[in-house]
């Protein structure tokens, strides 16, 4: 069962199929990725599909999509820094 966290104005949920389209849009925007490390450039649709696959199979790469008003607007991730 997937963990979903619901706040007053937002929803945190696991990445799902279809999110990769938004990832490509956001992660090809320099103003977004300039603060991130390890983002392929350019970010391709295949990169988004692989990211979603990894978050569902690798327990060290857990991430949540941030939804506001039903629209994916970002991601937050949790990583096992002890590995």
Secondary structure, DSSP 8 states (H G I E B T S, - for coil): ----EE-SS-EEE---TTTHHHHHHHHT-HHHHTT-SS--SS--HHHHHHHHHHHHH-TTEEEEEEEETTEEEEEEEEE-TT-
